[in-house]
Amino acid sequence: MTLSRRFVALAGLLALGLGSAAAQDAAKDFPNRAIKIVVPFPAGGPSDVLARLIGQKMTEDWGQPVVVENRPGANTVIGAQLVKAAAPDGYTMLMAIDSTLTMNQFLYRTPPYDPINDFAPVTLVAKTMQLLMVNSASDVKTVNDLIGKAKENAGKLNYGAGTITTRLTGFLFNKAAGVQTVLVPYNGSAEVTQGLLTKSVDFTFDGPSAAAR
């Protein structure tokens, strides 16, 4: 299977509404208090780990505390809405992924935020790939093993997915392989990995950082 990529970006609300002179004055004094990074996933997942690593470095460089706040749910919409509602002063940032900035606007009839106008991009944090994973105790060792087992047990195998991207990958896998497996939705990679380890799901599509924990 061709490995697909997921892009994890850090986006934040900046001082877009200030006048140029006021913005320059604010920039000279930035930061002078704690900064919040909102992660739209449960603690322990790839985005959460990245945010905490970045936050630690920011604290060391700037001498101000960086607080990571986990706000999972609704395909990252809950976290995005929280950041949208924050003051546009650069002190509230969002660890966004492809679902947040690209896919959600096509999934909701009336999206609760505008990914272009409500956020200002800061930097690309990481690029990753998806892996097809099973529990190490599984009798599935190859993709062909999984396809064969799925065909023999139509509608009985399930897969865990914590983002829109991985959910779509599962649907595409079903279509390409001509099988019927059932989606078990989670709020993020940490929960997906737990589901795989406890055999609540038969397989998953997720990034290497989730598999390496």
FENLINUR-V891031 format. One record per pair of residues at least 12 apart in sequence whose C-alpha atoms are under 6 Angstrom apart, sorted by the first residue. I is the first residue (numbers start at 1). GAP is how many residues later the second one is. D is the distance in Angstrom with one decimal. If there is no record, write none. Layout:
BEGIN
<<I GAP D> <I GAP D>>
END
This chain:
BEGIN
<<3 127 5.7> <4 125 5.6> <4 126 5.7> <5 123 5.6> <5 124 4.4> <6 122 5.4> <7 90 6.0> <7 91 5.7> <7 120 4.9> <8 89 4.4> <8 117 5.9> <8 118 5.4> <9 87 5.2> <9 88 5.6> <9 115 4.6> <9 116 5.2> <10 84 5.9> <10 85 4.6> <10 86 5.6> <10 112 6.0> <10 113 5.7> <11 82 6.0> <11 83 5.1> <11 109 5.9> <11 110 4.5> <11 111 5.3> <12 81 4.0> <12 82 5.4> <12 107 5.7> <12 108 5.5> <13 75 5.0> <13 77 5.4> <13 106 5.2> <13 107 5.7> <14 74 5.0> <14 75 5.0> <14 76 4.3> <15 73 5.0> <15 74 4.5> <33 31 6.0> <34 30 5.6> <34 31 4.9> <34 32 5.7> <35 31 4.7> <35 56 4.7> <36 30 5.7> <36 31 4.8> <36 32 5.9> <36 56 4.8> <37 31 4.9> <37 55 6.0> <37 56 4.7> <37 57 5.6> <38 30 5.9> <38 31 4.9> <38 32 6.0> <38 56 4.8> <39 31 4.8> <39 56 5.2> <40 30 5.9> <40 31 4.7> <40 32 4.4> <40 36 4.9> <40 39 4.7> <41 29 5.9> <41 30 6.0> <41 31 4.1> <41 147 5.5> <42 28 5.7> <42 30 5.5> <44 146 5.5> <45 144 5.1> <45 145 4.6> <73 114 5.9> <76 24 6.0> <101 14 5.2> <129 78 5.6> <130 75 5.9> <130 76 4.9> <130 77 4.6> <131 74 5.4> <131 75 5.4> <131 76 5.8> <132 72 5.9> <132 73 4.7> <133 70 5.5> <133 71 5.3> <134 69 4.6> <135 61 5.9> <151 28 5.7> <154 26 5.4> <155 25 5.0> <155 26 5.1> <157 24 5.1> <158 23 5.1> <158 24 4.3> <158 25 5.7> <158 43 5.4> <158 44 5.5> <159 24 5.3> <159 25 5.9> <159 42 5.3> <159 43 5.7> <159 44 4.8> <159 45 5.1> <160 24 4.8> <160 25 5.9> <160 32 5.6> <160 41 5.9> <160 44 5.0> <161 24 5.3> <161 25 5.8> <162 24 4.5> <162 25 5.0> <162 26 4.1> <162 27 5.5> <166 39 5.8>>
END
